[in-house]
């Protein structure tokens, strides 16, 4: 019986060891390193190749009204801010690319920052960011660390504004 307990205890320690060694875990909370964002075959964001500035990463869809409104607000603020200090990436999970294109046009947001993830809920990005719990926005620093979740447009203006 003691031998069985010893074997189980050793296995538990071995299984827990990698998470104890990792200094910063990937996740979706402030303080964690942001997971990479891939849409189709395109890598939109990766903490190791982020560059020197901040990234505002926003997930949205028209069927989620608050996230769609936030997309418009973030787009408007980003047009006023220094593009060298912060980049904006907005990933949409619309039901169709045609609908996505029409909404982007109707909402008058910059097409250069808008991306459609055709894999939808089956995409790895959707899973990595746990979007089944709801859409969110992340402010990520140059080292890849999430510094804020769902910052307001006013917060961004204060941090990066004129």
ABEGO torsion letter per residue (X at the ends): XAAAAAAAAAAAAAAAAAAAABABBBEABBGBBBBBBBBEABBABBAAAAEABBBBBBBBBAABAAAAAAAAAAAAAAAABBAAABBBBBBBBBABAAAAAAAAAAAGBBAAABBBBAAEAABAAAAAAGAAAEBBBBBBBAAGBBABBGBBAAAAAAAABX
